[in-house]
Amino acid sequence: MNYLELMNKCLVELNYKQVESFTELTKNDHKKLKNIINVLNAEICNSDRWNFLQRKAELTLPKNTCELENTVEGRIEALIIDGMKFDYYDDFEKFFVNSQPQNTYSLYNDKILLPLFNKDKKIEILYYTKNCAKSLQNDEKFALENADDMSLIPEPFVEPLLVYGTCMRLKGNPQHVRFSYWLSMYKDALANMRSRISASMDETPSVRMHRR
Protein backbone atom coordinates (compact mmCIF):
# COMPACT_ATOMS: atom_id res chain seq x y z
CA MET A 1 0.00 0.00 0.00
CA ASN A 2 1.57 3.26 -1.11
CA TYR A 3 1.52 6.70 0.51
CA LEU A 4 -1.43 8.01 -1.51
CA GLU A 5 -3.48 4.89 -0.74
CA LEU A 6 -2.71 5.24 2.97
CA MET A 7 -3.80 8.86 2.87
CA ASN A 8 -7.06 8.00 1.14
CA LYS A 9 -7.76 5.23 3.66
CA CYS A 10 -7.30 7.78 6.44
CA LEU A 11 -9.61 10.23 4.68
CA VAL A 12 -12.32 7.56 4.39
CA GLU A 13 -12.02 6.70 8.10
CA LEU A 14 -12.36 10.37 8.97
CA ASN A 15 -15.31 10.92 6.58
CA TYR A 16 -13.27 13.32 4.47
CA LYS A 17 -13.29 13.48 0.70
CA GLN A 18 -10.75 11.24 -1.02
CA VAL A 19 -8.32 12.64 -3.58
CA GLU A 20 -7.31 11.49 -7.04
CA SER A 21 -3.84 12.97 -6.95
CA PHE A 22 -1.18 13.61 -4.31
CA THR A 23 -1.08 17.27 -5.38
CA GLU A 24 -4.63 17.70 -4.02
CA LEU A 25 -3.44 17.12 -0.44
CA THR A 26 -3.10 20.78 0.43
CA LYS A 27 -5.47 21.35 3.36
CA ASN A 28 -4.26 21.69 6.94
CA ASP A 29 -5.67 18.29 7.94
CA HIS A 30 -4.00 16.74 4.90
CA LYS A 31 -0.66 18.13 6.04
CA LYS A 32 -1.28 16.89 9.58
CA LEU A 33 -2.14 13.41 8.32
CA LYS A 34 1.00 13.23 6.19
CA ASN A 35 3.15 14.25 9.12
CA ILE A 36 1.48 11.83 11.56
CA ILE A 37 1.84 8.91 9.14
CA ASN A 38 5.58 9.53 8.88
CA VAL A 39 6.07 10.04 12.62
CA LEU A 40 4.13 6.87 13.43
CA ASN A 41 5.87 4.87 10.70
CA ALA A 42 9.28 5.86 12.09
CA GLU A 43 8.25 5.14 15.68
CA ILE A 44 7.03 1.65 14.83
CA CYS A 45 10.06 0.79 12.71
CA ASN A 46 12.52 2.06 15.32
CA SER A 47 10.74 0.64 18.35
CA ASP A 48 12.52 -2.72 18.27
CA ARG A 49 14.61 -5.24 16.37
CA TRP A 50 12.11 -6.07 13.63
CA ASN A 51 13.50 -8.67 11.25
CA PHE A 52 12.19 -6.79 8.18
CA LEU A 53 14.74 -4.06 8.99
CA GLN A 54 17.76 -6.38 9.20
CA ARG A 55 20.53 -5.57 6.75
CA LYS A 56 24.16 -6.59 6.12
CA ALA A 57 27.11 -4.46 5.03
CA GLU A 58 30.75 -5.21 4.28
CA LEU A 59 33.55 -2.69 4.82
CA THR A 60 37.30 -2.93 4.45
CA LEU A 61 39.67 -1.82 7.19
CA PRO A 62 43.11 -1.00 5.72
CA LYS A 63 46.09 -2.44 7.57
CA ASN A 64 47.68 -0.33 10.31
CA THR A 65 44.49 1.74 10.55
CA CYS A 66 42.33 1.88 13.66
CA GLU A 67 39.36 3.86 12.41
CA LEU A 68 36.88 3.52 9.61
CA GLU A 69 34.24 5.84 8.16
CA ASN A 70 30.89 4.76 9.55
CA THR A 71 28.72 4.42 6.45
CA VAL A 72 26.22 2.09 8.13
CA GLU A 73 22.73 3.58 7.85
CA GLY A 74 21.29 2.26 11.07
CA ARG A 75 21.95 0.59 14.42
CA ILE A 76 24.81 -1.91 14.45
CA GLU A 77 23.77 -5.28 15.84
CA ALA A 78 26.97 -7.24 15.25
CA LEU A 79 30.45 -6.54 13.90
CA ILE A 80 32.43 -9.56 12.72
CA ILE A 81 36.09 -9.89 11.74
CA ASP A 82 37.62 -13.22 10.66
CA GLY A 83 34.50 -15.04 11.82
CA MET A 84 34.72 -13.55 15.33
CA LYS A 85 32.12 -11.20 16.77
CA PHE A 86 33.53 -8.01 18.29
CA ASP A 87 31.68 -6.50 21.24
CA TYR A 88 30.76 -2.84 21.48
CA TYR A 89 32.84 -0.93 24.06
CA ASP A 90 31.59 2.54 24.98
CA ASP A 91 34.86 4.01 26.29
CA PHE A 92 36.09 5.19 22.90
CA GLU A 93 39.05 7.05 24.39
CA LYS A 94 40.77 3.72 25.08
CA PHE A 95 41.01 3.11 21.35
CA PHE A 96 43.07 6.26 20.82
CA VAL A 97 45.77 4.91 23.17
CA ASN A 98 45.34 1.30 22.05
CA SER A 99 44.31 0.11 25.53
CA GLN A 100 40.82 -1.20 24.78
CA PRO A 101 39.77 -4.78 25.68
CA GLN A 102 40.41 -7.47 23.08
CA ASN A 103 37.89 -8.08 20.34
CA THR A 104 35.97 -4.85 20.85
CA TYR A 105 34.98 -1.86 18.74
CA SER A 106 33.61 1.59 19.52
CA LEU A 107 31.98 4.55 17.81
CA TYR A 108 33.18 8.14 17.79
CA ASN A 109 31.43 10.85 15.77
CA ASP A 110 31.14 9.32 12.29
CA LYS A 111 33.93 6.75 12.81
CA ILE A 112 34.07 3.08 13.78
CA LEU A 113 37.07 2.52 16.06
CA LEU A 114 38.83 -0.84 15.81
CA PRO A 115 42.10 -2.52 16.84
CA LEU A 116 45.17 -2.22 14.63
CA PHE A 117 45.82 -5.09 12.23
CA ASN A 118 48.89 -5.73 10.08
CA LYS A 119 46.68 -6.86 7.18
CA ASP A 120 43.63 -5.44 5.45
CA LYS A 121 40.51 -6.81 7.09
CA LYS A 122 37.00 -7.40 5.78
CA ILE A 123 34.45 -6.14 8.29
CA GLU A 124 31.00 -7.75 8.22
CA ILE A 125 28.33 -5.66 9.86
CA LEU A 126 24.80 -6.77 10.69
CA TYR A 127 22.52 -3.85 11.43
CA TYR A 128 18.96 -2.56 11.60
CA THR A 129 18.36 0.08 8.98
CA LYS A 130 17.27 3.54 10.06
CA ASN A 131 15.19 3.79 6.88
CA CYS A 132 11.44 3.34 7.22
CA ALA A 133 10.22 3.66 3.64
CA LYS A 134 11.09 2.82 0.05
CA SER A 135 10.41 4.23 -3.39
CA LEU A 136 8.64 2.43 -6.21
CA GLN A 137 12.12 1.44 -7.42
CA ASN A 138 12.84 -0.15 -3.98
CA ASP A 139 15.36 2.54 -3.02
CA GLU A 140 15.16 2.85 0.75
CA LYS A 141 14.57 6.24 2.36
CA PHE A 142 13.83 7.56 5.83
CA ALA A 143 10.38 9.01 5.18
CA LEU A 144 7.41 8.72 2.86
CA GLU A 145 7.51 11.62 0.41
CA ASN A 146 5.96 10.71 -2.94
CA ALA A 147 2.58 9.24 -3.79
CA ASP A 148 4.01 5.82 -4.72
CA ASP A 149 6.42 5.53 -1.77
CA MET A 150 5.74 2.60 0.57
CA SER A 151 6.44 1.86 4.22
CA LEU A 152 8.91 -0.90 5.07
CA ILE A 153 6.31 -2.30 7.45
CA PRO A 154 5.13 -5.47 5.68
CA GLU A 155 1.65 -6.16 4.44
CA PRO A 156 -0.91 -6.82 5.86
CA PHE A 157 0.14 -4.86 8.95
CA VAL A 158 0.92 -1.51 7.37
CA GLU A 159 -2.70 -0.51 6.72
CA PRO A 160 -4.17 -1.04 10.21
CA LEU A 161 -1.07 0.28 11.95
CA LEU A 162 -0.64 3.47 9.95
CA VAL A 163 -4.27 4.20 9.05
CA TYR A 164 -5.91 3.54 12.41
CA GLY A 165 -2.93 4.81 14.39
CA THR A 166 -2.90 8.03 12.38
CA CYS A 167 -6.63 8.61 12.80
CA MET A 168 -6.27 8.14 16.57
CA ARG A 169 -3.51 10.69 16.74
CA LEU A 170 -5.25 13.22 14.56
CA LYS A 171 -8.41 13.16 16.67
CA GLY A 172 -6.71 12.37 19.98
CA ASN A 173 -10.04 12.06 21.77
CA PRO A 174 -11.10 8.74 23.39
CA GLN A 175 -14.68 10.01 23.31
CA HIS A 176 -14.64 10.12 19.50
CA VAL A 177 -17.22 7.70 18.11
CA ARG A 178 -14.60 5.63 16.25
CA PHE A 179 -11.67 5.96 18.64
CA SER A 180 -12.22 2.59 20.37
CA TYR A 181 -12.47 0.85 17.01
CA TRP A 182 -9.25 2.46 15.74
CA LEU A 183 -7.44 1.57 18.95
CA SER A 184 -8.63 -2.04 18.82
CA MET A 185 -7.60 -2.51 15.19
CA TYR A 186 -4.23 -0.87 15.81
CA LYS A 187 -3.47 -3.00 18.88
CA ASP A 188 -4.54 -6.21 17.12
CA ALA A 189 -2.31 -5.45 14.14
CA LEU A 190 0.66 -4.68 16.36
CA ALA A 191 0.14 -7.89 18.35
CA ASN A 192 -0.14 -9.93 15.15
CA MET A 193 3.00 -8.37 13.69
CA ARG A 194 4.85 -9.02 16.94
CA SER A 195 3.88 -12.69 16.98
CA ARG A 196 4.51 -13.37 13.30
CA ILE A 197 7.63 -11.47 12.34
CA SER A 198 9.67 -10.76 15.48
CA ALA A 199 13.12 -12.28 15.24
CA SER A 200 12.61 -14.16 18.50
CA MET A 201 9.71 -15.26 20.67
CA ASP A 202 11.55 -13.56 23.55
CA GLU A 203 11.25 -10.14 21.92
CA THR A 204 8.33 -7.99 22.93
CA PRO A 205 8.40 -4.79 20.87
CA SER A 206 5.95 -2.11 21.91
CA VAL A 207 4.81 1.28 20.66
CA ARG A 208 2.99 3.75 22.88
CA MET A 209 0.28 5.95 21.49
CA HIS A 210 0.49 9.48 22.90
CA ARG A 211 -2.64 11.53 23.19
CA ARG A 212 -2.59 15.19 22.37
Steps between C-alpha positions, in 0.01 A plus 500: 500500500657826389495844662205631298295188577577535871391862490174414327430223752546755778269745324229233471530414871466867587205555261704740289498516123754276328743640244601385154847648509766564764510866393145543636619442858534866587263557793621534858359160600667345196834639614438376854414152374814482287715602793333258744536208258874562474549551874306183581674300227841599639397428859378151415803414288746627761322358803678164492709248310250417226639240262369688193755773581802268521777581255863398437795713391864425425780752554875476463737611774844582353798356685659711774181707524284514811203698375252466220236732355165392639283466190250267668151649472356368822566333835786250503396163639820304441848570365698198382866467402653167392188318616522649851240735644641819652315651795408866524708691758375847592827647631623618161796686649672167569524439127706815447770365735457139388397381848151369425395142590564231240248439226308823551401799289363845578337796329620859498325771298471347152779243552514133597800444728676164475827332603807530279565213260807436285279387210195642327188363664149441369245626751155339493233709664147389583272792574144629517440764238391846608292525182125455534378532142587416141432641156323320218848401379572341844752769596480531877441839661426632847155645435203471268510790255345409165162353415643158407741471795432207734570426865747224585240360738382183323152431376244434642605696809578835342138600435353447849810632674543819300137573410336434836798627698503822299127558542536453877776755517326753282184494711670421831167469679394168662142627492504511119242258361762293314793533739445163673475326164822661373681411821381139487603453137837664562576287807393179324723576202797577722448179699472296180814656354685435825403133504563432132812690404704571814845348476449312826210390717684670788470842337208715601507820294255768604386839375318747722229720361521853641187705529505866418 
